[in-house]
Amino acid sequence: MVGIWVFAHFVTNERAARSDRGGYSTKIVLDDAMPFMPDIAVFYFSGFLLSNMAYFILGSTESFPLIALGYGIQFVVSIFLYVLVPCRIDRYEEFIPYSIQGYLLAAFQRISKPFNSFPSMHVSFCLFSALSIWGFGSRSEGFLMIAWAVMVALSALLTRQHYVIEVLTGAVLGAGAYLFIWTLWLMSTISP
C-alpha cells in the first residue's frame, strides 16, 4: 500500500507543480504560530510504517476486507482532492539540518514538491490504522497506535509538511472511513 500511496502522491504532486492551478492554500493564522522543529521529523516518517500497521496486525482476520475497503476509500478521496484542488504549502526548505532527522527532512523536501497537502494522507491513514487496530484487534495496542498517530499529526504540523486544516481534514477522513467500515461490520453481524 505504501508503494501505491507514494507513487500516486508523486504523480499528482508533479502534475500540480506543472499546473497553473497549484496555488491553493489552507493556511490559517494558527499555522504561523507553529514553531518549525525539523528534529521531530522521525515521527512524520514513522507514519509510513504506522499507516500500514493494520495490514501487519489484522491482515489475517475476517475484518481485513473491510479494513482494505477503508484504506481504498481514503486513497480515492485523497487523490480526487489532490487533482481537483491542488494545494501548496509554504515549507521551510532552506534550513540547516543539525540532526539525522533534519537531514532526512531536507532530503525528502528536495524530492517531494510542496503540493498535495489537502487532506493529509499521513494523518488519515495513520488514524484509520490505529482505530482499526483498536476496534478490530487489541484495545491496548490500539491505544498505543492512536498515541502514535497523534505524534505523526503533530510532527506533520511542526515540520511544516501540513497546515492545521489539512491535518484536521485528514483526521476526519481517517475517522470517517473507520466509522463507515465499523458500521458495515456491525450491519453484517446482525442476524436477519
Backbone as a ProteinNet text record, in pm:
[ID]
protein_1_A
[PRIMARY]
MVGIWVFAHFVTNERAARSDRGGYSTKIVLDDAMPFMPDIAVFYFSGFLLSNMAYFILGSTESFPLIALGYGIQFVVSIFLYVLVPCRIDRYEEFIPYSIQGYLLAAFQRISKPFNSFPSMHVSFCLFSALSIWGFGSRSEGFLMIAWAVMVALSALLTRQHYVIEVLTGAVLGAGAYLFIWTLWLMSTISP
[TERTIARY]
83	0	87.4	197.5	285.3	336.7	371.4	420.8	318.7	194.1	87.2	65.5	64.8	44.7	154.4	278.8	391.1	389.5	363	358.2	249.4	129.3	19.1	50.1	113.6	149.6	245	348.2	446.7	389	301.4	239.6	151.4	64.7	-22.9	56.3	162.8	248.8	315.6	366.5	431	329.2	208.8	102.1	69.6	58	27.2	140.9	263.7	378.9	383.1	337.5	338.9	213.4	113.9	-12.9	-11.9	-88.9	-103.5	-207.5	-269.8	-370.8	-313.5	-185.1	-125.4	-101.4	-184.8	-156.9	-255.4	-350.5	-446.3	-374	-424.3	-362.1	-470.1	-444.1	-535.2	-477.6	-375.3	-305.9	-398.9	-390.9	-465	-365.4	-412.9	-326.2	-252.7	-320.2	-259.6	-133.5	-131	-13.7	111.9	95.5	210.6	265.3	180.8	222.8	298.4	293.1	360	510.8	587.7	733.7	777.2	890.1	947.1	1045	1020	1101.1	1141	1244.1	1281.6	1324.4	1367.9	1413.8	1300	1176.1	1061.7	1016.2	1090	1054.5	1052.6	1118.9	1118.8	975.7	889.8	750.4	676.9	705.6	642.8	678.4	804.8	847	796.8	779.9	726.7	581.6	517.3	380.8	368.8	476.5	472.5	458	515.8	501.6	365.2	328.1	201	82.7	89.4	-23.7	-55.9	39.2	18.2	12.5	14.2	17.7	-105.3	-220.8	-340.4	-322.2	-248.7	-218.2	-137.8	-35.6	51.7	-19.2	-98.9	-161.2	-291.6	-371.2	-504.7	-518.7	-409.4	-414.3	-475.1	-473.1	-527.7	-662.6	-723.3	-851.6	-967.6	-1085.4	-1204.2	-1247.2	-1202.1	-1237.6	-1147.5	-1043.7	-948.2	-1007	-1099.9	-1157.3	-1222.2	-1286	-1343.3	-1233.4	-1127.2	-1015.5	-952.6	-936.1	-882.7	-976.3	-1106.2	-1203.4	-1184.7	-1163.5	-1141.8	-1018.4	-910.4	-789.4	-818.6	-890.2	-921.9	-1006.2	-1103.5	-1188.5	-1104.3	-1017.2	-931.9	-841.4	-786.1	-695.4	-767.3	-884.5	-959.8	-1001.8	-1053.4	-1095.9	-976.6	-864	-745.7	-693.7	-678.8	-627.8	-724.9	-854.9	-954.7	-937	-918.9	-899.2	-765.8	-661.7	-532.5	-543	-620	-636	-731.5	-841.2	-942.7	-896.7	-833.2	-792.1	-645.2	-554.3	-412	-365.7	-336.7	-293.5	-141.5	-91.9	51.7	77.4	185.8	224	357	369.5	495.4	580.7	679.8	765.1	892.1	959.4	1093.1	1190.5	1225.5	1311.7	1457.9	1485.5	1623.5	1672	1669.8	1717.3	1843.9	1920.6	2044	2013.8	2016.4	1985.4	2099.4	2063	2161.4	2148.5	2060.2	2039.9	2009	2006.8	1972.9	1831.2	1738.2	1600.2	1592.9	1669.9	1673	1727.1	1832.4	1886.8	1785.8	1715.3	1612.4	1499.7	1458.7	1352.5	1397.8	1519.3	1572.5	1579	1621.9	1628.8	1488.8	1394.5	1255.7	1197.9	1227.6	1173.9	1236.8	1357	1419.1	1350.9	1300.5	1238.4	1086.8	1024.7	878.7	844.5	778.3	739.8	632.7	615.5	524.2	376.3	328.4	189.4	121.9	-8.3	-88.5	-87.5	-124.1	-122.2	-261.3	-366.3	-504.5	-584.2	-624.5	-601.4	-468.5	-427	-304.1	-330.6	-273.4	-286.9	-207	-100.5	-26.6	-121.4	-193.3	-282.1	-400.4	-464	-582.9	-548.6	-443	-406.6	-361.5	-284	-235.2	-350	-440.1	-552.6	-643.9	-670.4	-753.5	-691.6	-562.7	-493.5	-502.7	-478	-483.7	-624.4	-726	-864	-905	-858.7	-889.8	-830.2	-707	-644.6	-718.8	-759.2	-834.7	-970.7	-1038.8	-1173.9	-1181.1	-1088.8	-1094.8	-988.3	-898.1	-789.9	-784.4	-671.1	-645.4	-665.4	-740.2	-762.2	-630.7	-545	-419.9	-326.1	-314.2	-233.6	-293.3	-425.8	-493.8	-470.1	-472	-446.9	-305.7	-207.1	-69.5	-59.1	-131.7	-129	-195.6	-301.2	-366.9	-271.5	-198.8	-99.6	7.8	49.9	148.2	92.1	-34.9	-98.4	-103.9	-126.7	-126.3	12.7	116.8	253.7	284.7	234.6	253.5	185.3	63.6	-10.2	62.5	111.2	186.3	313.9	382.5	506.1	478.3	363.7	327	313.4	261.3	248.5	383	458.9	582.1	699.5	687	788.9	743.7	628.3	570.3	544.3	505.4	464.4	315.4	240.2	95.8	52.8	-59.4	-123.1	-229.2	-276.9	-374.5	-499	-553.7	-676.7	-652.9	-536.3	-504.3	-493.6	-436.3	-425.4	-564.3	-644.3	-780.5	-865.1	-853.6	-928.8	-883	-753.6	-702.5	-757.6	-765.6	-820.8	-968.3	-1043	-1185.2	-1200.7	-1117.8	-1124.5	-1091.8	-985.5	-948.3	-1053.8	-1105.2	-1209	-1338.6	-1370.6	-1492	-1486.1	-1371.6	-1355.2	-1367	-1309.4	-1320.8	-1466.1	-1536.8	-1677.5	-1761.6	-1730.1	-1802.3	-1782.8	-1657.1	-1635.3	-1684.8	-1677.3	-1729.2	-1879.9	-1949.3	-2093.9	-2125.2	-2048	-2068.2	-2048	-1946	-1919.3	-2034.7	-2085.7	-2198.7	-2321.9	-2347.6	-2462.9	-2448.9	-2325.7	-2304.5	-2318.7	-2305.5	-2316.4	-2457.9	-2547.7	-2687.2	-2760	-2818.3	-2891.3	-3025.7	-3069	-3199.1	-3314.9
-119.4	0	125.8	122.5	239.6	272.3	170	192.2	262.3	218.3	281.4	424.2	443.4	575.4	671.4	628.9	714.5	743.3	641.2	660.4	762.1	743.5	836.1	976.1	984.8	1116.6	1188	1118.5	1183.1	1217.2	1133	1162.5	1287.1	1291.6	1408.5	1530.1	1509	1618.6	1684.7	1602.5	1655	1725.7	1670.6	1733.5	1871.5	1882.2	2011.3	2110.7	2063.2	2151.6	2208.9	2132.1	2178	2256.1	2253.6	2319.2	2462.6	2546.6	2683.2	2688.9	2574	2569	2522.8	2511.9	2456.9	2557.4	2657.8	2761.8	2776.1	2683.9	2694.3	2673.9	2740.1	2727.8	2716.9	2635.5	2621.3	2686.4	2766.2	2828.2	2921.4	2909.6	2998.7	3062.2	3154.1	3227.4	3131.9	3028	2932.4	2867.3	2850.2	2788.7	2873.4	3005.8	3094.7	3086.8	3045.2	3035.7	2905.3	2809.6	2681.2	2697.6	2646.2	2650.6	2547.7	2571.8	2476.5	2388.9	2258.5	2165	2045.8	2060.6	1950.6	1823.3	1834	1715.8	1621.6	1665.3	1578.6	1502.1	1516.9	1451.4	1299.5	1244.1	1098.6	1046.9	1122.1	1079.7	1091	1196.5	1212	1093.5	1056.9	945.1	811.3	800.3	676	654.5	760.2	747.4	650	632.5	534.9	393.3	367.8	237.8	225.7	325.2	319.6	310.7	379.8	380.5	241.3	150.8	13.5	-88	-41.2	-131.6	-222.3	-174.4	-259.8	-379.4	-361.4	-475.4	-580.4	-534.3	-627.4	-698	-623.8	-679.6	-752.1	-700.7	-756.1	-821.6	-837	-887.3	-1024	-1106.6	-1241.8	-1256.6	-1147.8	-1155.6	-1145.6	-1183.3	-1176.8	-1032.6	-938.9	-798.4	-730.6	-800.2	-735.5	-683.2	-753.7	-696	-559.3	-541.4	-410.4	-307	-347.7	-256.4	-214.7	-309.5	-276.8	-179.6	-198.2	-106	34.8	43.7	174.4	245.1	169.3	227.6	277	195.3	231.8	358.1	371.4	490.8	615.5	608.9	724.3	759.4	657.2	678.4	748.9	698.1	755.6	899	922.1	1058.3	1154.1	1111.6	1198	1230	1129.5	1153.5	1242	1220	1304.6	1450.8	1474.6	1611.6	1669.2	1587.4	1635.4	1685.2	1612.1	1651.6	1771.1	1767.7	1872.8	2004.2	1996.7	2115.6	2102	2121.6	2106.7	2219.5	2184.7	2283.7	2286.3	2400.4	2420.8	2461.9	2413.3	2451	2525.2	2627.9	2701.9	2632.5	2557.9	2483.1	2561.7	2523.4	2574.9	2483.8	2519.5	2433.3	2473.6	2593.2	2641.5	2648.1	2535.1	2531.4	2447.2	2470.4	2395.2	2282.6	2157.3	2046.7	2019.7	1989.1	1960.1	1818.2	1739.2	1602.9	1512	1382.5	1286.2	1312.7	1339	1367.3	1491.2	1592.7	1714.6	1689.6	1609.5	1575	1495.7	1402	1325.1	1415	1510.1	1603.1	1688.1	1737.4	1818.5	1736.5	1612	1525.1	1497	1470.6	1445.1	1566.2	1684.9	1805.2	1832.6	1783.4	1800.8	1714.5	1597.8	1509.1	1524	1574.8	1590.7	1738.6	1779.2	1919.8	1955	2082.5	2121.6	2128.4	2023.8	2016.8	1893.5	1883.6	1768.7	1754.3	1860.1	1857.9	1850.1	1862	1863.1	1748.6	1653.5	1633.1	1561.2	1554.5	1484.2	1333.8	1264.1	1118.1	1054.4	1119.9	1069.9	1055.6	1161.1	1162.8	1068.9	1074	990.7	842	799.5	658.4	613	696.6	658.7	647.7	745.3	739.3	622.6	601.5	488.5	356.4	340.6	218.9	197.8	305.4	296.1	261.6	327.5	299.2	157.6	109.7	-27.5	-128.6	-104.1	-194.5	-189	-70.4	-54	-122.4	-108.8	-162.8	-309.3	-357.2	-495.4	-584.7	-526.4	-603.7	-581.8	-538.6	-519.3	-373.2	-352.8	-215.8	-152	-228.8	-171.5	-137.4	-225	-193.2	-74.9	-74	36	168.6	169.1	293.1	344.9	255.3	295	348.1	284.7	329.8	467.1	491.6	623.2	730.2	700.4	796.1	820.9	716.5	729.7	815.2	794.8	874.7	1022.2	1050.9	1190.5	1250.7	1174.2	1223.7	1246.8	1160.3	1180.4	1310	1333.1	1455.3	1579.8	1575.5	1689.8	1714.5	1607.3	1625.7	1678.1	1642.1	1697.4	1849.1	1896.8	2041.9	2106.5	2046.3	2107.9	2097.3	2011.3	2006.6	2084.6	2147.3	2228.2	2146.7	2021.8	1939.6	1959.1	2001.5	2023.2	2140.2	2200.5	2304.8	2241	2317.9	2269.9	2213.5	2286.4	2241.9	2108.5	2090.8	1966.3	1848.5	1873	1768.4	1733.2	1834.4	1808.8	1736.6	1777.1	1711	1565.8	1543.3	1406.4	1323	1382.2	1310.8	1278.1	1372.6	1348.8	1238	1241	1138	1000	991.2	863.1	810.9	898.7	858.5	824.1	901.2	873.8	739.3	708.1	578.3	465.3	485.8	383	365	474.7	464.7	397.4	424.3	360.5	209.1	162.8	17.7	-47.8	24	-28.9	-49.3	46.4	35.5	-82.9	-99.7	-215.2	-345.8	-348.9	-469.5	-497.8	-394.1	-412.9	-463.7	-407.9	-449.9	-595.3	-639.6	-777.5	-877	-829.5	-921.7	-932.4	-846	-851.5	-957	-1053.3	-1158.8	-1106	-1149.1	-1103.5	-1167.7
0	0	0	75.4	79.6	-59.3	-136.2	-272	-360	-354.2	-433	-385.5	-253.7	-193.8	-241	-229.8	-266.4	-417.2	-498.2	-642.9	-680.4	-627.7	-659.3	-609.3	-493	-440.4	-536	-580.3	-666.6	-804.4	-857.4	-987.3	-975.5	-875.6	-860.1	-813.6	-739.1	-695.3	-815.2	-904.8	-1025.5	-1114.6	-1121.8	-1200.9	-1145.3	-1014.4	-951.5	-972.8	-966.9	-984.5	-1126	-1223.5	-1362.4	-1399.9	-1313.3	-1341.5	-1290.1	-1353.8	-1303.7	-1192.7	-1160.6	-1055.9	-922	-908.2	-787.4	-678.1	-667.5	-571.2	-457.8	-443.2	-333.6	-200.8	-99.2	32.8	138.8	239.7	352.9	478.4	461.4	574.7	652.9	785.6	875.5	972.9	1052.8	1145.7	1240.6	1285.4	1378.4	1319.9	1188.7	1125.5	1143.2	1142.1	1162.6	1305	1399.6	1539.6	1568.5	1474.7	1495.4	1478.8	1573.8	1556.3	1451.8	1391.1	1296.6	1372.7	1375.5	1453	1364.8	1285	1194.7	1266.9	1391.4	1464.3	1503.6	1488.8	1520.2	1395.1	1285.1	1158.2	1169.8	1268.3	1285.3	1299.8	1367.3	1381.2	1247.7	1172.5	1040.9	951.5	947.1	862.7	915.7	1047.2	1103.3	1061.5	1012.2	963.5	847.2	769.6	661	716.6	833.2	898.1	965.2	1046	1117.9	1022.9	911.3	818.6	765.6	772.7	726	840.1	962.2	1076.6	1082.4	1038.1	1038.9	946.2	836.7	749.4	825.4	896.7	967.1	1082.1	1156.1	1276.9	1246.3	1151.9	1126.9	989.9	918.1	781.1	764.3	866.1	853.1	922.6	963.6	1033.8	935.2	980.6	894.3	866.5	947.2	926.3	822.7	777.2	688.1	557	491.7	368.8	393	506.3	538.3	562.8	628.2	653.5	520.3	429.2	296.6	224.2	239.3	180.4	237.9	368.3	432.5	379.7	362.2	303	160.7	84.9	-53	-61.7	25.1	26.5	52.3	152.2	183.4	66.3	4.1	-107.7	-223	-260.4	-372.7	-341.7	-221.6	-184.1	-186.7	-131	-126.3	-265.5	-349.7	-484.8	-563.1	-546.2	-611.7	-569.7	-439.7	-392	-438.5	-445.1	-493.7	-637.3	-718.4	-858.3	-869.9	-795.7	-804.6	-742.5	-624.9	-550.2	-511	-605.1	-570.7	-478.3	-356.6	-257.2	-247.1	-208.4	-191.1	-46.4	8.1	143.7	137.8	218.5	228.9	334.9	289.3	382.1	409.8	517.7	545.1	472.6	350.8	270.6	278.1	318.9	323.6	468.3	535.6	673.2	680.9	783.3	803.9	903.2	856.4	946.7	1044.3	1167.6	1272.2	1326.3	1266.1	1314.6	1195.5	1220.6	1116.3	1066.7	1160.4	1121.6	1032.7	1067.6	986.9	847.9	838.6	706.8	624.2	689.7	619	569.9	653.7	614.2	495.5	501.2	390.8	261.9	271	152.5	98.4	187.8	146.9	75	126	64.8	-72.2	-93.8	-225.9	-332	-292.4	-391.8	-398.9	-295.5	-292	-296.1	-401.2	-414.8	-311.7	-279.1	-170.4	-211.8	-278.8	-322.4	-263.5	-287.5	-243.3	-91.5	-27.5	118.5	178.6	96.9	147.4	87.5	168.8	311.6	334.9	459.9	494.2	494.5	395.5	393.4	506.1	547.9	663.9	782.4	808.9	925.5	905.1	787.4	766.8	775.1	705.5	707.3	846	914.9	1048.6	1148.4	1148.3	1242.1	1207.8	1080.5	1039.3	1084.2	1062.4	1102	1253	1328.9	1475.3	1523	1467.2	1507.1	1468.7	1354.5	1311.9	1408.4	1451.5	1548.8	1681.1	1721.6	1846.1	1836.6	1723.9	1710.5	1674.2	1591.4	1544	1605.6	1681.5	1740.7	1890	1936.7	2079	2118.5	2226.3	2275	2321.3	2389.1	2438.6	2322.4	2223.7	2106	2030.9	2020	1951.8	2019.5	2152.8	2226.8	2198.9	2198.1	2166.1	2023.3	1932	1792.1	1777.4	1853.6	1849.7	1901.2	2008.8	2060	1954.6	1886.1	1778.9	1665.5	1629.4	1523.5	1560.8	1688.8	1734.9	1716.8	1746.5	1727.6	1578.8	1492.5	1348.5	1305.9	1355.1	1320.1	1370.2	1493.6	1546.8	1467.2	1430.8	1355.1	1214.6	1156.6	1025	1033.3	1145.8	1166.5	1197.4	1286.8	1335.8	1238.3	1138.2	1033	909.8	920.2	811.4	685.4	704.8	592	563.3	664	650.5	737	696.8	776.8	865.8	963.1	1060.8	991.5	894.8	825.5	755.5	699	628.3	724.5	841.4	943.1	996.6	1025.5	1075.5	971.3	845.9	739.5	722.9	733.9	729.6	844.6	963.6	1079.4	1057.9	1003.9	976.1	871.9	768.2	664.4	722.1	801.6	861.7	957.5	1044.1	1139.7	1066.7	962.9	886	815.2	756.7	689.9	791	909.7	1014.1	1057.2	1081.6	1122.4	1014.2	888.7	778.7	780.1	790.8	788.5	916.9	1028.5	1155.3	1144	1081.4	1060.7	969.5	862.1	774	850	935.5	1014.5	1110.2	1178	1269	1194.1	1077.3	998.4	953.2	927.9	883.3	998.3	1122	1235.8	1289.5	1242.7	1287.2	1204.2	1272.4	1202.7	1155.3	1032.6	981.9	1054.9
[MASK]
++++++++++++++++++++++++++++++++++++++++++++++++++++++++++++++++++++++++++++++++++++++++++++++++++++++++++++++++++++++++++++++++++++++++++++++++++++++++++++++++++++++++++++++++++++++++++++++++

